[in-house]
Amino acid sequence: MKLGALGLLGVLGFVSGCASSSPDKPTALERRQAIRDASDKTYRSAEGFQTARWGMTPDEVRAALPEASVSPDGTLRMKTTIAEMPAEVSLGFLENRLAAVDVFFTEVADARTFHALMRDLLTRKYGDPKTAREVARQVKWGDAPVRFAADLAPVQEADAAASAATLESALAGQGQFKVLNRWTTFESHVNLTQWTLPSRGVMAIQYESAKYSPKRAGLIGRYTTKARQDLVKDL
C-alpha cells in the first residue's frame, strides 16, 4: 500500500508524538489516584457527631468539641449529657481523620423505655431504620459490624494498663451484644446496640463514617476478638 505525502506526514507525526512522550508522565490511573488523595485531604462530611464532622482532624474535632480530651489509653474521649442521660463518648480516627464515634450510656434504668426514645430520636435524624430481618441478616453476614471507635489508632501513645481498664475492654472480654436498630445514609452507618455485662447493662449508639468504613474491615484493633485470639499465642 502506497502512502501519499500527507499520509506519510501523518504517520511520522504520530510516531514522533509517541516517541516524545515522557516515561515520567503519570498514567491515567495515577492521575485518578492523585485526585482521590487530594479529595480525601479536603473531605469534611455534612454528618458526624454533634458539631464534629467525618473527615475532621483531631485538632479540628477538639476545636468543635472543646470538652473532649485525650485519655490515658490514647483515645479522644468526653463525658456529656444526651437526652438527659449521662454519656461517655469515644472518638476514633483513621489516617488522622474522624471515622467513628461511640456513645455509651451506662446508667440506663429502664432499657425498654430508653430504647424507644433513642429509636425515635435517631429516626427523626436519619429516617426509618432497617427492618429487624435486615439487621439480623446484616449482622450474620458481617455487613453490620459491631466494632469500637477506640479500636482505631490512638491519638497519642497508649498506656497498656489504661487500655485494659476501659469500658471497651470489658465489653469485648465479657459483654454480649445485640444490634437493636440500624440506620444507614450516604454518609453514616449508625447502630443502636445493647450490651450485657455480668453486673450491668450498657446501651450504645455507634456511629461510623460510610466513607471510611471499608478501610476498617481489615483492621485488628485493641478490643477485637481477633486481637485477643492473637494474645493467646503468648501463653
C-alpha positions in Angstrom: 0.0 0.0 0.0 1.4 3.4 -1.0 1.0 6.5 1.2 0.7 9.9 -0.2 2.7 12.8 1.1 0.0 13.8 3.6 -0.5 10.3 4.8 3.3 9.8 5.3 3.5 13.1 7.3 0.6 12.0 9.5 2.3 8.6 10.3 5.6 10.3 11.0 3.8 12.8 13.3 2.1 10.1 15.2 5.3 8.2 15.7 7.1 11.3 16.8 4.4 12.1 19.3 4.6 8.6 20.8 8.4 8.8 20.9 8.4 12.2 22.6 6.0 11.1 25.5 7.9 11.3 28.7 8.2 8.0 30.6 7.8 10.0 33.8 4.4 11.3 32.8 1.7 10.0 35.2 -0.7 7.4 33.9 -4.5 7.9 33.9 -4.7 5.6 36.9 -2.1 7.6 38.8 -3.9 10.8 37.9 -7.2 9.5 39.2 -5.5 8.3 42.4 -3.9 11.8 42.9 -7.4 13.4 42.5 -8.8 10.9 45.1 -5.9 11.7 47.5 -6.5 15.4 47.1 -10.2 15.0 47.7 -9.5 12.9 50.9 -7.5 15.7 52.3 -10.3 18.3 51.9 -13.2 15.9 52.7 -15.4 17.1 55.5 -18.8 15.4 55.7 -22.1 17.1 56.5 -22.7 14.4 59.1 -20.8 13.1 62.1 -21.4 13.6 65.8 -22.8 16.8 67.1 -20.6 19.6 65.7 -17.8 17.2 64.7 -17.8 16.0 61.1 -16.4 12.9 59.4 -13.0 13.7 58.0 -12.0 16.2 60.6 -8.5 16.0 62.1 -8.1 15.5 65.9 -7.3 19.2 66.3 -10.5 20.2 64.4 -12.6 17.8 66.5 -11.2 19.2 69.7 -12.0 22.7 68.5 -15.5 21.6 67.7 -15.9 19.7 70.9 -13.8 21.6 73.5 -14.8 19.2 76.3 -13.0 16.3 74.6 -9.6 15.3 75.8 -7.1 12.5 75.3 -7.5 9.8 77.9 -4.6 7.6 79.3 -5.4 4.9 76.7 -4.7 7.4 73.9 -8.3 7.7 72.8 -10.0 11.1 72.5 -12.9 10.9 74.9 -15.5 13.2 76.5 -18.3 13.0 79.1 -21.6 14.7 78.2 -25.4 14.5 78.6 -27.6 13.3 75.8 -31.4 13.1 76.1 -30.9 14.0 79.7 -28.8 10.9 80.3 -25.1 10.8 81.2 -23.0 9.6 78.3 -19.4 8.6 77.7 -18.1 9.3 74.2 -15.2 7.8 72.3 -13.9 9.3 69.1 -11.9 7.2 66.6 -9.6 8.4 63.9 -8.5 6.6 60.7 -5.5 8.1 59.0 -5.8 11.1 61.2 -9.5 11.7 60.2 -12.6 11.3 62.3 -14.1 7.9 61.2 -16.1 6.6 64.1 -17.8 7.7 67.4 -19.2 5.5 70.2 -21.7 6.9 72.7 -22.1 4.7 75.8 -24.9 5.0 78.3 -24.0 3.1 81.5 -26.8 4.3 83.8 -29.9 3.2 82.0 -32.5 2.1 84.5 -35.3 1.2 82.0 -33.7 -0.2 78.9 -37.0 -0.7 77.0 -38.1 3.0 77.5 -34.6 4.2 76.7 -34.6 2.1 73.5 -37.9 3.5 72.4 -36.7 7.1 73.0 -33.4 6.6 71.2 -35.1 4.9 68.3 -37.5 7.8 67.9 -34.7 10.4 68.1 -32.4 8.6 65.6 -35.3 8.1 63.2 -36.0 11.8 63.3 -32.4 12.4 62.3 -31.6 9.6 59.9 -35.0 8.4 58.6 -36.5 4.9 59.1 -34.2 2.2 60.4 -33.6 -1.1 58.8 -36.1 -3.8 59.5 -35.4 -6.4 62.2 -34.9 -9.0 59.5 -32.5 -6.8 57.5 -30.5 -6.1 60.7 -30.3 -9.8 61.6 -29.1 -10.7 58.1 -26.5 -8.0 58.0 -25.1 -8.9 61.4 -25.0 -12.6 60.5 -23.1 -11.9 57.3 -20.8 -9.2 58.7 -22.4 -6.3 56.9 -23.3 -4.6 60.1 -20.1 -4.9 62.1 -20.1 -4.1 65.8 -16.7 -2.5 66.5 -15.3 0.2 68.7 -14.2 3.7 67.8 -11.3 3.2 70.3 -10.1 0.3 68.1 -8.7 2.8 65.7 -5.2 4.3 66.1 -4.8 6.2 69.4 -4.4 9.9 69.1 -1.2 9.6 71.3 0.8 6.8 72.8 -1.4 4.5 74.8 -0.8 3.2 78.3 -1.3 -0.6 78.3 -2.8 -0.7 81.8 -5.2 2.1 81.0 -6.3 0.3 77.8 -7.1 -2.8 79.8 -9.3 -0.8 82.2 -11.6 0.8 79.6 -15.2 0.1 79.1 -14.4 -1.2 75.6 -12.1 -3.8 77.1 -14.8 -5.0 79.5 -17.4 -5.2 76.7 -15.0 -7.0 74.4 -14.0 -9.5 77.1 -17.2 -10.2 78.9 -20.1 -8.5 77.1 -22.8 -9.9 74.9 -24.3 -7.6 72.4 -27.4 -7.2 70.3 -27.9 -4.7 67.5 -31.4 -3.3 68.2 -31.7 -0.9 65.3 -29.5 0.2 62.4 -29.7 3.3 60.2 -27.6 4.0 57.0 -27.3 7.1 54.9 -24.9 8.1 52.2 -22.5 9.5 54.8 -23.1 7.4 58.0 -23.8 4.0 59.5 -25.5 4.0 62.9 -26.1 1.1 65.2 -28.2 1.3 68.4 -26.6 -1.5 70.4 -27.4 -3.2 73.7 -24.6 -4.8 75.7 -25.0 -7.1 78.6 -22.2 -7.5 81.2 -22.3 -9.8 84.2 -23.1 -7.0 86.6 -24.9 -4.4 84.4 -26.2 -3.4 81.0 -24.9 -0.8 78.6 -26.7 0.9 75.8 -24.7 2.4 72.9 -25.0 4.5 69.8 -22.2 3.6 67.5 -21.7 5.9 64.6 -19.4 5.2 61.7 -18.4 7.1 58.5 -19.6 5.4 55.4 -16.6 6.7 53.5 -14.1 5.2 55.9 -16.0 2.0 56.8 -14.4 -0.2 54.1 -10.9 0.8 55.3 -11.8 -0.6 58.8 -12.6 -4.0 57.5 -9.1 -5.5 57.8 -8.0 -3.6 60.9 -7.4 -5.5 64.1 -8.0 -3.2 67.0 -7.1 -3.5 70.6 -10.5 -4.7 71.6 -11.4 -7.0 68.8 -11.8 -10.8 69.3 -9.0 -11.3 66.8 -6.6 -9.3 68.9 -7.5 -11.4 71.9 -7.0 -14.6 70.0 -3.5 -13.4 68.9 -2.7 -12.7 72.6 -3.4 -16.3 73.5 -0.4 -17.3 71.4 1.8 -15.7 74.1 0.5 -18.0 76.8 
